[in-house]
Every structure is written in structure tokens, then in C-alpha cells.
Amino acid sequence: MKRITIVGALFAALAVSGCTALFDPDRLSYVDDAGPADAGSPVDAGADVDAGRDAAVDAAVDAGRDAGPGACGQIGEACCDAPRPACVSGANCTLEGCQPCGAPGQACCDDGAACQVTSCVPGRDVCPPVTELVQVPVPSGGTYGIDAFEVSRTQYETWLETSPTPAGALIGPGCAWNTDLRPDAACVAAGFDCTGAGCAQRPQTCVDWCDAYAYCAAVGKRLCGRYAGDSALPMGSFSDASASPWYNACSSGGMFLYPTGDSSRTADAECNFTDRGASADVESLTGCQSSVPGYEGVLALTGNVREWLNGCTSNTAMDARCLAVGGAYLDNDAFEGQCNYPNDLPRTFANASTGFRCCEVR
């Protein structure tokens, strides 16, 4: 005969808490008794095993219902108060206990709750990964959040899997023309930067200013501009640490020409610019950051790829020029990588050496 053995820990949890989600019918094990089967008993799996399995499941569910008012622990709902605390809002009850859901890069809620940012990736049930904000001090006091590194290809491509539509808050100033958020196909095909396998963590390039604006808005941030209020940064205030959070973080509050200090030689070696062959993975340039307390942890604000900022010659014109700063891997002169170098490009332009990062919404 076969007997049904319920995993002990799960059954014990059921007995104590009545948590039906801690009981998984698929985690029943089927064990053969020692010795020959009874002569007259069926051993062809079928009826006895299925009946026993169904009875065990029914008993466990009934135990949960009888434990007290309001059964708990259904997948996607709260866990029981004992032996585990109730799940906080935005977490799922699973066989492993309360698990967070909806956070960037984590699972979506089983009950259909939306991700904390954008929406769930179809078919994979995960929320698009988003770069962590690093809080850096600002001249007026307090701190302000800026992405730890540039938006990667994986992050951008995963966001595109959610089928974002350029509408509403995703349409930046002067961007009514932009109906396609995908990287420029001709730019990608040119192959100036890394192509093929092994490029997933490179900065997302070949996107125009409007694409960058839309992504940051979609993930609950904004393209770096001003600290608060109207997020657009006046072109003339680009290198003012009190007005520009990007410049403030890059120059350690206006102290240095580069994140690493004033030495162009050090910056060139650590930040991947001046005639380099390609960009580097967004999290790899750990030497290209400030050593000033409070400003650490923001990588490659100069070098690797230039970064779009929310500062343009016009907030309405399609052909406006917008700030694209910080130097890039193929620049000819280290001067272009200085934090205060005011490079700009047409709003509609996309190339293989310009990407972006996002900033905090205030």
C-alpha cells in the first residue's frame, strides 16, 4: 500500500496558525510501506492515493477555517498572526512566509496588485528593476536623491516589456512627436558601442531626450533637472550646485572638476573616457565616485556615457537643444568630461554615447 505523508513542518504550522497558504498540496510525499502489498488491494495509484490526497487537503483547509474568524494565508493575502506576523500591505503570504512584492525587480503580488513602479512584466510576473537613489547633501541643507548609476539596457528593455504608452505624464515638454519609446534602430544597428551577448548591464544609449524623460516619469522619478518645483533646469544654471542636483553630485558640491577630484589623469583612468572603445557596465566603475563624505556611492557621473538632463533651450520646440553632459567613452579630450562642461544635443537626437539617469521627485 502507499500512504500519504504530509510534510511535518507545514502541517505543524497549519495546526498552530490555521494558515492555509502554508499548506501546499503539491508538497505531499508518497512513500511505499515496507513489505508486499495486500493481496486484495489496488496498487495502481489511482483512487486510493487521490482520495487520500484530497482528504488531506480538505482537512488542512478545514483546519484553517476552524482556527478562528476570517481564514488567512491564502496566496496573496495576509499570513496568520502566529507563528508568523501578518504580512504588511504589498506583501504575499507564501510557503516561506511573508514575501515583499511589487518592489522594483521583485515579484508582483499574486492578488493582482500593481507594482510600486510602472506595471508587471507580462509572462514573468516581476516588476521592472529600477536603480537605487543615493541621497547626497545639497548646499541649502538636507539631501537629494540621484540614481547610483546610469539606467542600464536591462532596466530599460524590461520596462519596454510592460508596453508603456507615450501619453500623459510620459510625454515631456516638446515631445508630442515622440510616439516610439524604443531605442533608435539605426543607432543600435551602427554598433558603435557594445553589441551582442554580455551587454545587458551597459548604459542604455540610442535614446533621445523624450525617451529618457518618459522612462524616469514611468518609474516614479524624473529626469534630473532642478531640485524642486519646475523640474526644468535653466541652461545657464547647469554648473550651479545650488540649482543643479546633477552638477552638485558630480562636483561634490562644487568643489571639484570631476567626481574623483581635479586630476584629469585620475578621472580618465577611473571614469572610462577619452578614446575608450566602448562603455562599461553601469555598476563596474566603482573608482569613479567622490571620496567626500556624503557624496560617495554615485558612480560615473562623468565618463562612460553622457547623460541627458532636463534643461533645454525651449520647453516647447521639437528642435530644441538639451543638456547632455558628463563626457563619454569616445571623447577626444578630458576637458569634455569635466562636471561643468555644458554640452548639449538636439532633443530628437540619439547616439551610442549618450544615456541618462534619474533623480528624485520633490
C-alpha positions in Angstrom: 0.0 0.0 0.0 1.0 3.6 -0.4 0.5 6.1 2.3 0.4 9.9 2.1 2.8 11.8 4.3 2.3 15.5 4.8 5.4 17.5 5.3 5.7 17.8 9.1 6.6 21.4 9.3 3.8 22.5 7.1 1.2 20.5 9.0 2.5 21.9 12.3 2.2 25.4 11.0 -1.3 24.7 10.0 -2.2 23.3 13.4 -0.8 26.3 15.2 -1.9 29.1 12.9 -4.7 27.9 10.6 -2.7 29.4 7.7 -4.0 27.7 4.6 -1.2 29.2 2.4 1.4 27.4 4.4 -0.1 24.1 3.2 0.8 23.2 -0.3 -1.0 20.1 -1.8 1.9 19.7 -4.2 4.3 19.1 -1.2 2.7 15.8 -0.3 5.1 12.9 -0.5 4.1 9.4 -1.4 6.0 6.7 0.5 5.9 2.9 -0.1 5.3 0.8 3.1 7.9 -1.9 3.6 6.8 -5.3 2.6 4.5 -6.6 -0.1 1.2 -5.0 -0.9 -2.0 -6.6 0.5 -3.2 -9.2 -2.0 -6.6 -7.8 -2.5 -5.8 -4.1 -2.5 -5.3 -1.9 -5.6 -1.8 -0.6 -6.0 -2.3 1.3 -9.3 -2.0 4.8 -7.8 -5.4 6.0 -8.9 -8.3 6.0 -6.4 -6.6 5.4 -3.0 -3.8 7.9 -3.5 -6.0 10.6 -5.0 -8.7 10.1 -2.4 -6.2 10.3 0.4 -4.6 13.3 -1.1 -7.9 15.1 -1.5 -8.9 14.2 2.1 -5.7 15.6 3.4 -6.1 18.8 1.5 -9.7 19.2 2.7 -8.7 18.5 6.3 -6.0 21.1 6.2 -8.2 23.8 4.6 -11.0 23.0 7.2 -8.4 23.4 9.9 -7.6 26.8 8.7 -11.3 27.7 8.5 -11.9 26.4 12.1 -8.9 28.3 13.5 -10.9 31.5 14.1 -12.9 34.2 12.3 -11.5 35.0 8.9 -9.2 32.4 7.3 -5.8 33.8 6.5 -2.9 32.8 4.5 -4.4 32.4 1.1 -1.7 33.1 -1.5 -1.7 36.9 -2.0 -3.4 37.6 1.4 -2.2 38.1 4.9 -0.3 35.5 6.8 -1.6 34.4 10.1 -0.6 36.2 13.2 1.0 33.1 14.6 3.6 31.7 14.1 4.4 34.5 11.6 3.1 38.1 11.8 0.6 39.4 9.3 2.0 40.5 6.0 2.3 44.2 5.6 0.4 45.8 2.7 2.2 44.9 -0.5 3.5 41.5 0.5 2.4 38.0 -0.2 1.9 35.0 2.0 4.0 32.2 0.6 5.2 28.8 1.8 8.3 30.7 3.0 6.3 33.3 4.9 5.6 36.9 4.1 7.5 37.9 1.0 7.6 41.5 -0.3 6.1 42.1 -3.7 5.7 45.0 -6.0 9.1 46.5 -5.3 11.5 47.1 -8.3 12.9 43.8 -9.5 10.7 41.7 -7.2 7.7 39.6 -7.8 4.3 41.1 -8.5 1.5 40.5 -6.0 -0.4 37.2 -6.6 -3.7 39.1 -6.0 -3.1 41.3 -8.9 -1.9 44.4 -7.0 0.2 46.7 -9.2 3.9 47.2 -8.9 5.1 50.1 -6.8 6.5 51.5 -10.1 5.2 51.1 -13.6 3.4 47.7 -14.1 4.1 44.0 -14.0 6.1 42.4 -16.8 3.8 40.1 -18.7 4.7 36.4 -18.5 7.4 36.9 -15.9 5.4 38.4 -13.1 8.2 40.7 -11.9 8.3 44.5 -11.6 11.0 46.2 -13.8 14.2 46.7 -11.9 15.0 50.3 -11.0 18.3 52.0 -9.9 18.5 52.9 -6.3 18.5 56.6 -5.3 21.5 57.8 -3.3 20.9 60.7 -1.0 23.6 63.4 -1.3 23.9 66.7 0.6 22.8 69.9 -1.0 24.0 73.4 -0.4 20.7 74.6 1.1 20.7 71.8 3.7 19.3 68.3 3.7 19.8 65.8 1.0 18.5 65.0 -2.5 18.2 61.6 -4.3 20.1 60.8 -7.5 20.4 57.4 -9.2 23.5 55.5 -8.1 24.4 54.7 -11.8 23.1 55.2 -15.3 20.0 53.3 -16.4 21.1 50.0 -17.9 19.9 48.2 -21.0 18.3 45.5 -18.9 16.3 48.1 -16.9 15.1 49.9 -20.0 14.3 46.8 -22.0 12.4 45.3 -19.1 10.4 48.5 -18.8 9.6 48.3 -22.5 8.1 44.8 -22.0 5.3 46.4 -20.0 4.2 48.2 -23.2 4.4 51.8 -21.9 2.4 54.3 -24.0 3.8 57.8 -24.6 0.9 59.6 -23.1 0.0 61.9 -20.2 2.9 62.3 -17.8 5.2 60.3 -20.0 5.2 63.0 -22.7 7.9 65.5 -21.9 7.8 69.1 -22.9 8.2 69.4 -26.7 7.7 65.6 -27.1 4.3 65.3 -28.7 6.1 63.9 -31.8 7.6 61.0 -29.9 5.4 58.0 -30.4 8.0 55.3 -30.1 9.9 54.8 -26.8 12.2 52.1 -28.2 15.9 52.8 -28.8 16.7 54.2 -32.2 17.1 51.2 -34.5 19.6 52.8 -36.8 21.7 53.9 -33.9 21.7 50.4 -32.4 22.5 48.8 -35.8 25.5 51.0 -36.2 27.2 49.0 -33.5 29.5 51.8 -32.1 29.1 50.6 -28.5 28.9 47.1 -27.1 26.7 44.7 -29.1 25.5 41.1 -28.6 25.9 38.9 -25.6 27.4 40.5 -22.4 26.0 44.0 -23.0 22.9 43.8 -20.7 24.4 45.9 -17.9 25.8 48.6 -20.2 24.2 52.0 -20.1 21.1 52.4 -22.2 22.1 54.6 -25.1 20.5 55.3 -28.5 17.6 57.0 -26.8 16.5 60.6 -27.3 15.7 63.2 -24.6 12.0 62.4 -24.8 12.6 58.6 -24.2 14.7 59.4 -21.2 12.1 61.8 -19.8 9.4 59.2 -20.2 11.3 56.4 -18.5 12.1 58.5 -15.4 8.4 59.6 -15.1 7.2 56.0 -15.5 9.3 54.7 -12.6 8.3 57.4 -10.2 11.3 59.6 -10.7 12.2 62.4 -13.1 14.9 63.3 -15.5 17.5 65.2 -13.5 16.8 69.0 -13.7 16.2 71.2 -10.7 15.8 70.2 -7.0 12.1 71.0 -6.7 9.1 72.8 -8.3 9.5 73.2 -12.0 12.0 70.4 -12.8 13.4 72.1 -15.9 16.9 73.5 -15.3 17.8 76.8 -16.9 20.7 76.2 -19.3 22.7 78.9 -17.6 22.3 77.3 -14.2 23.8 74.0 -15.2 27.0 74.4 -13.3 25.5 75.9 -10.1 25.4 73.3 -7.3 22.6 75.2 -5.6 20.4 74.8 -8.7 21.5 71.6 -10.4 21.4 68.3 -8.4 23.4 66.5 -11.2 26.2 69.0 -11.0 26.1 69.1 -7.2 26.6 65.4 -7.1 29.2 65.3 -9.8 31.4 68.0 -8.3 30.9 67.2 -4.6 29.1 70.4 -4.0 31.1 72.5 -6.5 34.5 71.5 -5.0 36.0 69.5 -7.9 36.2 69.3 -11.7 35.5 65.6 -11.7 33.8 63.2 -9.2 37.3 61.9 -8.3 38.8 65.4 -7.8 40.7 67.8 -10.0 43.1 65.4 -11.7 42.1 64.7 -15.3 44.6 61.8 -15.3 42.8 60.1 -12.4 39.4 60.8 -13.8 40.4 59.4 -17.2 41.7 56.2 -15.6 38.7 55.6 -13.3 35.7 57.0 -15.3 36.2 55.5 -18.8 36.5 58.4 -21.1 38.9 59.8 -23.7 39.1 57.5 -26.6 37.9 54.3 -25.0 36.5 51.5 -27.2 33.1 51.1 -25.5 31.0 51.8 -22.5 31.5 49.8 -19.2 28.8 48.1 -17.1 26.9 50.6 -15.1 27.9 49.3 -11.7 31.5 48.5 -12.6 33.1 51.9 -12.3 33.4 52.0 -8.6 36.5 54.1 -8.7 34.6 56.9 -10.4 32.9 58.4 -7.4 33.5 61.1 -4.8 35.6 60.5 -1.7 33.9 63.3 0.1 31.7 62.1 2.9 28.1 62.2 1.9 28.8 62.2 -1.9 30.0 58.6 -2.1 28.1 55.9 -4.0 27.1 57.8 -7.1 29.1 56.2 -9.9 30.3 57.6 -13.2 28.6 61.0 -13.2 31.2 61.8 -15.8 32.7 59.4 -18.2 31.2 56.2 -19.6 28.3 57.9 -21.4 27.0 61.5 -21.5 23.7 61.9 -19.6 20.6 63.8 -20.7 19.4 66.5 -18.2 16.1 68.3 -18.1 17.4 71.6 -19.3 16.7 72.7 -22.8 16.7 75.9 -24.9 12.9 75.6 -25.2 10.2 73.7 -23.4 8.0 73.6 -26.5 10.1 73.3 -29.6 10.8 69.9 -31.0 14.1 71.0 -32.3 15.3 72.5 -29.0 18.8 71.6 -27.7 19.0 69.9 -24.3 21.9 69.3 -21.9 23.8 66.1 -22.5 26.7 66.3 -20.0 29.4 64.4 -18.2 31.7 63.2 -21.0 31.7 59.8 -22.7 34.0 56.8 -23.6 34.8 58.1 -27.0 35.5 61.8 -26.2 38.7 63.2 -27.6 39.6 65.4 -24.7 39.3 65.0 -20.9 38.1 68.6 -20.8 34.7 67.4 -22.1 34.4 65.1 -19.1 34.6 67.9 -16.5 31.4 68.3 -14.4 31.0 71.9 -15.5 31.3 71.2 -19.3 27.9 72.4 -20.8 27.5 70.0 -23.7 24.1 69.9 -25.4 22.4 68.0 -28.2 19.1 68.3 -30.2 16.1 66.9 -28.3 15.4 64.4 -31.1 19.0 63.1 -31.3 20.0 59.6 -30.3 23.5 58.3 -30.3 25.6 55.4 -28.9 27.4 57.6 -26.3 24.5 59.4 -24.6 22.4 57.8 -21.9 20.8 59.0 -18.7 20.0 58.5 -15.0 17.0 59.7 -13.0 16.5 61.9 -9.9 14.1 62.1 -7.0 10.7 63.8 -7.3 10.2 66.7 -4.9 
